[in-house]
C-alpha cells in the first residue's frame, strides 16, 4: 500500500520510516513546512533530510517553500493563540490533498514522532482531514522510537533543531534559554 508521509525534519523521519517499511508500505516523502523560519533553517532541515533520504532510498518531494502560506493561515483574530493547530492542519491538509491526487492509499506525518507535539490533537486532525478529503490517515504512535532516533541522528551528524521551526517558537525558545 502506498503512503505519502509528511516529513517535518530528518531526525523525526528515522523511526516512522523504519516502522512503515517493516509493515510493507511503499513510502514517498513530502516535505511541506511553510512554518519554517528563517529560510536558512528551512535549508538546514532540507539538507539533513536529503542525507537520510539518500541513505534510505526514499523519494521525497520538496514543494516550493512559501512562508506566506503559514502567515496567511494564522492571520485571524485567534490565529496566533492557535498557531500550532492551524500549522498542523495546514501541513496535514496539503499532504492529504497531494496523497489523494497522486493515488496514494493513505497519508501520515512524522509529527507523530515528537513528544513535544499534542499527539491526541494531531491524531484527531489527521483523521478529520482525511475524512474531508477522502483518504485514510494512518495513525501510529511513533514517539516510542523518538529517543533512539535522536541518538542515531546525533551519531550520524544529522542536524537536530532546537525549536519547532516557526518564528514564534524560535522567540519562545530563546526566552527560555535566557531564564
C-alpha positions in Angstrom: 0.0 0.0 0.0 1.3 3.4 -0.9 1.6 6.1 1.7 2.6 9.8 1.5 4.5 10.7 4.6 4.7 14.3 5.6 8.2 14.9 7.0 8.8 17.7 9.4 12.6 17.1 9.7 15.2 14.4 9.2 15.6 13.1 12.8 11.8 12.6 13.1 11.8 10.6 9.9 14.1 7.8 11.2 11.7 5.8 13.3 8.5 6.3 11.3 10.3 5.3 8.1 11.6 2.0 9.6 8.1 1.2 11.1 6.3 1.8 7.9 8.9 0.0 5.8 8.7 -3.0 8.1 4.9 -3.1 7.6 5.3 -3.2 3.9 4.3 0.3 3.0 5.6 1.9 -0.2 6.6 5.3 1.2 7.1 8.6 -0.5 8.1 11.6 1.5 6.5 15.1 1.3 8.4 18.0 2.9 5.9 20.7 3.2 6.8 23.1 6.0 5.8 26.7 5.3 6.2 27.5 9.0 10.0 27.2 8.9 11.8 30.5 9.7 14.2 31.8 8.8 14.8 30.5 5.3 18.3 29.3 6.4 16.5 27.0 8.9 14.4 25.6 6.1 17.5 24.8 4.1 19.4 23.3 7.0 16.5 20.9 7.5 16.3 20.1 3.8 20.0 19.2 3.7 19.6 16.9 6.8 16.6 15.2 5.2 18.5 14.8 1.9 21.2 12.9 3.6 18.7 10.5 5.3 16.5 10.1 2.2 19.5 9.1 0.1 20.6 6.6 2.8 17.0 5.2 2.9 16.5 5.3 -0.8 13.4 7.4 -0.1 11.9 9.6 -2.8 11.0 13.0 -1.2 9.0 15.8 -2.9 10.1 19.3 -1.9 7.4 21.8 -2.8 8.5 25.4 -3.0 9.0 27.0 0.4 6.2 29.6 0.9 6.3 31.2 4.3 3.3 33.2 3.2 1.1 30.1 3.4 1.8 29.9 7.2 1.4 33.6 7.9 -1.8 33.8 5.9 -3.2 30.8 7.7 -2.6 32.3 11.2 -3.8 35.8 10.2 -7.0 35.6 12.1 -8.1 37.2 15.3 -7.4 33.9 17.2 -4.7 32.8 14.8 -1.6 33.5 17.0 -3.0 31.7 20.0 -4.0 28.7 17.9 -0.9 28.8 15.6 0.2 25.2 16.3 -3.2 23.8 15.5 -3.5 25.9 12.4 0.0 25.0 11.3 -0.6 21.3 11.8 -3.9 21.5 9.9 -2.2 23.4 7.0 0.5 20.8 6.6 -1.7 17.8 7.0 -4.3 19.2 4.6 -1.7 19.8 1.9 -0.3 16.3 2.5 -3.7 14.7 2.3 -4.6 16.6 -0.9 -1.3 15.6 -2.5 -1.8 12.0 -1.4 -5.3 11.9 -2.8 -4.4 13.5 -6.1 -1.4 11.2 -6.6 -3.2 7.9 -5.9 -1.8 7.1 -2.5 -4.0 4.9 -0.2 -3.1 6.9 2.9 -1.1 9.7 4.4 0.7 10.2 7.7 3.2 12.6 9.4 6.4 12.4 11.2 5.0 14.9 13.6 3.6 11.8 15.4 7.2 11.0 16.4 7.7 14.1 18.6 6.9 14.1 22.3 6.7 17.9 22.1 3.6 17.9 19.9 0.0 17.5 21.0 -0.3 13.9 19.9 -4.0 13.4 20.5 -4.9 16.6 18.6 -2.6 15.6 15.7 -4.4 12.2 15.5 -7.8 13.9 15.6 -6.8 16.5 12.9 -5.4 13.8 10.7 -8.5 11.7 10.8 -10.8 14.7 10.3 -8.8 16.0 7.3 -8.6 12.5 5.9 -12.4 12.2 6.0 -12.9 15.6 4.5 -10.6 14.9 1.6 -11.5 11.2 1.2 -8.2 9.5 2.1 -7.2 7.4 5.0 -5.0 8.9 7.7 -2.5 6.3 9.0 -2.0 6.7 12.7 0.7 5.1 14.8 2.3 6.4 18.0 5.8 6.9 16.6 7.0 8.6 19.9 8.2 5.1 21.0 11.3 5.5 18.8 12.0 9.2 19.4 14.9 8.9 21.8 16.6 6.2 19.7 16.1 8.2 16.5 17.6 11.3 18.1 20.7 9.3 19.2 21.0 7.8 15.7 20.8 11.3 14.1 23.4 12.6 16.5 25.7 9.7 15.8 25.3 10.3 12.0 25.9 14.1 12.4 22.4 14.9 11.2 21.2 18.4 12.1 18.8 18.4 15.0 16.9 21.6 15.6 16.1 23.2 18.9 12.6 24.5 18.1 9.6 23.5 16.0 10.6 25.9 13.3 8.3 28.9 13.2 9.5 32.4 14.2 7.2 32.4 17.3 8.7 29.2 18.7 12.2 30.4 18.0 11.5 33.5 20.1 10.0 31.4 22.9 13.0 29.0 22.8 15.4 32.0 23.0 13.5 33.4 26.0 13.6 30.0 27.8 17.3 29.7 27.2 17.8 33.1 29.0 15.8 32.0 32.1 
